[in-house]
Amino acid sequence: MGRSQGMGKLLQLWRDNRGILVFLSLMFVFRSAVADWNDVPSGSMQPTIEIGDRILVNKMAYDLRLPFTTVSLVKRADPQRGDIVIFLSEAADNRLVKRVVGVPGDVVAMQHNVLSINGEQVAYHQPDEAVKAYSATDGGSQLLNEQLGDITHTVKLAPFATGRDSFAPVRVPQSHYLVLGDNRDNSADSRVIGFVPRDEIVGRASSVLFSLDHDNYYLPRSGRFLAAL
């Protein structure tokens, strides 16, 4: 008697709330396998991504995955140099956001924050006036535009020596990627956690959904809403 009453209550609950339950189920599936947003609690990708940004993650950029798992059903593409990727790092035991610098087979080196890929030095340029204005308010950090393939982005360099600005040439293994933060002297990236396995990468980020300023009472940064990365 008690079991049948319990089943009856569950059925009634379903009838009364099936619309919202179906909506929530579809939303969770969508966020798991199609697109999601990711909070950014650190400054390792400054100035591209600020602390408090909520970035849009395209989870179908590289794979069609079984919802609620990391199992790839269909491989759609591979990460390219310059992509901002989100990955579930086993080495760091955390979800991280970094930029792809080296793809499988690349030989990558860095000397005083100047990258070389396959023996060719990466091109650097002075940023525009808006970026220079940012630098003036950020403790004197140096900002440079870095060219990775067709992607130009800004990197942030500390105004003092940190001992993390150089590494000897390394070859990126198959099915792995070398990733760096745009805030080059303040990022726990491949220089700390090693190469990132392909199957840890869950998506690509190309825009900010919205942003909250942690240093100003969490007020919205309206200028960063839907900003391209």
DRENFILUM-586807 format. One record per residue (C-alpha): residue in one letter; residue number from 1; x, y, z. Coordinates in steps of 0.2 Angstrom, whole numbers, padded with zeros to 4 digits, always signed. Last residue first. Layout:
N
{A,NUM,{X,Y,Z}}
...
END
This chain:
229
{L,229,{+0191,+0186,-0136}}
{A,228,{+0175,+0194,-0143}}
{A,227,{+0165,+0205,-0130}}
{L,226,{+0147,+0199,-0127}}
{F,225,{+0146,+0209,-0112}}
{R,224,{+0163,+0217,-0109}}
{G,223,{+0158,+0235,-0109}}
{S,222,{+0144,+0232,-0097}}
{R,221,{+0156,+0228,-0083}}
{P,220,{+0143,+0223,-0070}}
{L,219,{+0146,+0228,-0052}}
{Y,218,{+0154,+0214,-0041}}
{Y,217,{+0157,+0227,-0027}}
{N,216,{+0170,+0236,-0037}}
{D,215,{+0186,+0225,-0036}}
{H,214,{+0177,+0209,-0041}}
{D,213,{+0170,+0217,-0057}}
{L,212,{+0157,+0206,-0064}}
{S,211,{+0157,+0201,-0083}}
{F,210,{+0145,+0194,-0096}}
{L,209,{+0145,+0182,-0110}}
{V,208,{+0163,+0184,-0115}}
{S,207,{+0168,+0177,-0132}}
{S,206,{+0178,+0165,-0142}}
{A,205,{+0180,+0150,-0130}}
{R,204,{+0184,+0132,-0136}}
{G,203,{+0178,+0116,-0129}}
{V,202,{+0181,+0100,-0119}}
{I,201,{+0200,+0097,-0120}}
{E,200,{+0205,+0083,-0109}}
{D,199,{+0204,+0070,-0123}}
{R,198,{+0218,+0080,-0133}}
{P,197,{+0230,+0077,-0119}}
{V,196,{+0238,+0094,-0112}}
{F,195,{+0257,+0095,-0111}}
{G,194,{+0265,+0098,-0095}}
{I,193,{+0257,+0104,-0079}}
{V,192,{+0270,+0118,-0074}}
{R,191,{+0277,+0125,-0090}}
{S,190,{+0261,+0119,-0099}}
{D,189,{+0251,+0131,-0089}}
{A,188,{+0251,+0138,-0072}}
{S,187,{+0250,+0157,-0077}}
{N,186,{+0258,+0173,-0069}}
{D,185,{+0273,+0177,-0080}}
{R,184,{+0264,+0175,-0097}}
{N,183,{+0248,+0183,-0093}}
{D,182,{+0242,+0176,-0110}}
{G,181,{+0242,+0159,-0102}}
{L,180,{+0251,+0145,-0111}}
{V,179,{+0246,+0129,-0119}}
{L,178,{+0256,+0115,-0127}}
{Y,177,{+0245,+0102,-0135}}
{H,176,{+0244,+0083,-0135}}
{S,175,{+0238,+0069,-0147}}
{Q,174,{+0255,+0066,-0154}}
{P,173,{+0269,+0074,-0143}}
{V,172,{+0274,+0092,-0143}}
{R,171,{+0293,+0094,-0146}}
{V,170,{+0302,+0104,-0133}}
{P,169,{+0315,+0118,-0136}}
{A,168,{+0322,+0125,-0120}}
{F,167,{+0312,+0136,-0109}}
{S,166,{+0311,+0155,-0105}}
{D,165,{+0301,+0168,-0096}}
{R,164,{+0297,+0159,-0080}}
{G,163,{+0311,+0166,-0070}}
{T,162,{+0300,+0180,-0063}}
{A,161,{+0310,+0195,-0069}}
{F,160,{+0301,+0212,-0066}}
{P,159,{+0289,+0222,-0076}}
{A,158,{+0278,+0207,-0079}}
{L,157,{+0273,+0203,-0097}}
{K,156,{+0255,+0203,-0103}}
{V,155,{+0251,+0195,-0120}}
{T,154,{+0239,+0203,-0133}}
{H,153,{+0231,+0193,-0147}}
{T,152,{+0233,+0191,-0165}}
{I,151,{+0226,+0175,-0173}}
{D,150,{+0230,+0170,-0191}}
{G,149,{+0245,+0160,-0187}}
{L,148,{+0250,+0165,-0169}}
{Q,147,{+0254,+0183,-0169}}
{E,146,{+0257,+0191,-0152}}
{N,145,{+0252,+0209,-0148}}
{L,144,{+0263,+0216,-0134}}
{L,143,{+0259,+0222,-0116}}
{Q,142,{+0272,+0227,-0103}}
{S,141,{+0266,+0228,-0085}}
{G,140,{+0268,+0245,-0077}}
{G,139,{+0257,+0242,-0062}}
{D,138,{+0241,+0239,-0072}}
{T,137,{+0234,+0257,-0075}}
{A,136,{+0247,+0262,-0088}}
{S,135,{+0245,+0245,-0096}}
{Y,134,{+0226,+0248,-0099}}
{A,133,{+0230,+0264,-0108}}
{K,132,{+0243,+0255,-0119}}
{V,131,{+0229,+0243,-0124}}
{A,130,{+0218,+0257,-0129}}
{E,129,{+0232,+0265,-0138}}
{D,128,{+0235,+0250,-0150}}
{P,127,{+0247,+0237,-0145}}
{Q,126,{+0266,+0236,-0151}}
{H,125,{+0270,+0221,-0162}}
{Y,124,{+0277,+0204,-0160}}
{A,123,{+0280,+0190,-0173}}
{V,122,{+0284,+0172,-0167}}
{Q,121,{+0301,+0167,-0171}}
{E,120,{+0303,+0153,-0183}}
{G,119,{+0313,+0137,-0178}}
{N,118,{+0297,+0126,-0178}}
{I,117,{+0289,+0138,-0166}}
{S,116,{+0299,+0151,-0157}}
{L,115,{+0291,+0162,-0143}}
{V,114,{+0299,+0177,-0136}}
{N,113,{+0296,+0179,-0117}}
{H,112,{+0314,+0180,-0113}}
{Q,111,{+0318,+0165,-0124}}
{M,110,{+0304,+0153,-0127}}
{A,109,{+0304,+0136,-0137}}
{V,108,{+0292,+0126,-0146}}
{V,107,{+0294,+0111,-0158}}
{D,106,{+0278,+0107,-0166}}
{G,105,{+0273,+0088,-0169}}
{P,104,{+0256,+0089,-0161}}
{V,103,{+0250,+0107,-0159}}
{G,102,{+0260,+0121,-0149}}
{V,101,{+0253,+0138,-0143}}
{V,100,{+0235,+0134,-0138}}
{R,99,{+0229,+0147,-0126}}
{K,98,{+0223,+0143,-0108}}
{V,97,{+0207,+0140,-0098}}
{L,96,{+0208,+0127,-0084}}
{R,95,{+0196,+0115,-0075}}
{N,94,{+0205,+0108,-0060}}
{D,93,{+0215,+0093,-0054}}
{A,92,{+0231,+0101,-0060}}
{A,91,{+0238,+0086,-0068}}
{E,90,{+0221,+0079,-0072}}
{S,89,{+0217,+0095,-0082}}
{L,88,{+0199,+0096,-0087}}
{F,87,{+0201,+0108,-0102}}
{I,86,{+0194,+0124,-0109}}
{V,85,{+0203,+0130,-0125}}
{I,84,{+0207,+0148,-0131}}
{D,83,{+0213,+0144,-0149}}
{G,82,{+0229,+0153,-0155}}
{R,81,{+0237,+0137,-0163}}
{Q,80,{+0223,+0126,-0168}}
{P,79,{+0212,+0113,-0158}}
{D,78,{+0207,+0098,-0168}}
{A,77,{+0190,+0096,-0178}}
{R,76,{+0174,+0087,-0178}}
{K,75,{+0178,+0071,-0169}}
{V,74,{+0162,+0061,-0167}}
{L,73,{+0156,+0051,-0151}}
{S,72,{+0169,+0058,-0139}}
{V,71,{+0167,+0052,-0122}}
{T,70,{+0170,+0066,-0109}}
{T,69,{+0154,+0062,-0100}}
{F,68,{+0138,+0071,-0095}}
{P,67,{+0131,+0071,-0113}}
{L,66,{+0140,+0059,-0125}}
{R,65,{+0152,+0071,-0134}}
{L,64,{+0152,+0079,-0152}}
{D,63,{+0169,+0084,-0153}}
{Y,62,{+0180,+0099,-0157}}
{A,61,{+0170,+0115,-0157}}
{M,60,{+0155,+0106,-0150}}
{K,59,{+0158,+0112,-0132}}
{N,58,{+0158,+0130,-0137}}
{V,57,{+0161,+0138,-0121}}
{L,56,{+0155,+0156,-0118}}
{I,55,{+0165,+0165,-0105}}
{R,54,{+0160,+0172,-0088}}
{D,53,{+0172,+0186,-0084}}
{G,52,{+0175,+0189,-0066}}
{I,51,{+0194,+0190,-0067}}
{E,50,{+0198,+0197,-0085}}
{I,49,{+0201,+0187,-0100}}
{T,48,{+0212,+0194,-0115}}
{P,47,{+0222,+0205,-0103}}
{Q,46,{+0224,+0194,-0094}}
{M,45,{+0223,+0175,-0096}}
{S,44,{+0231,+0170,-0079}}
{G,43,{+0221,+0183,-0070}}
{S,42,{+0211,+0170,-0059}}
{P,41,{+0193,+0166,-0055}}
{V,40,{+0186,+0164,-0073}}
{D,39,{+0168,+0157,-0073}}
{N,38,{+0164,+0146,-0087}}
{W,37,{+0148,+0146,-0098}}
{D,36,{+0141,+0131,-0107}}
{A,35,{+0138,+0125,-0125}}
{V,34,{+0133,+0109,-0133}}
{A,33,{+0136,+0093,-0123}}
{S,32,{+0135,+0096,-0104}}
{R,31,{+0126,+0113,-0105}}
{F,30,{+0113,+0107,-0118}}
{V,29,{+0110,+0091,-0108}}
{F,28,{+0108,+0101,-0092}}
{M,27,{+0096,+0113,-0101}}
{L,26,{+0086,+0098,-0109}}
{S,25,{+0083,+0091,-0092}}
{L,24,{+0078,+0108,-0084}}
{F,23,{+0065,+0110,-0098}}
{V,22,{+0059,+0093,-0096}}
{L,21,{+0057,+0095,-0078}}
{I,20,{+0049,+0112,-0080}}
{G,19,{+0036,+0105,-0092}}
{R,18,{+0033,+0089,-0082}}
{N,17,{+0029,+0099,-0066}}
{D,16,{+0011,+0094,-0061}}
{R,15,{+0011,+0078,-0071}}
{W,14,{+0028,+0072,-0064}}
{L,13,{+0023,+0076,-0046}}
{Q,12,{+0007,+0066,-0049}}
{L,11,{+0017,+0052,-0055}}
{L,10,{+0028,+0053,-0040}}
{K,9,{+0014,+0054,-0028}}
{G,8,{+0006,+0039,-0036}}
{M,7,{+0022,+0029,-0035}}
{G,6,{+0023,+0033,-0016}}
{Q,5,{+0005,+0028,-0013}}
{S,4,{+0008,+0011,-0022}}
{R,3,{+0024,+0008,-0011}}
{G,2,{+0014,+0012,+0005}}
{M,1,{+0000,+0000,+0000}}
END
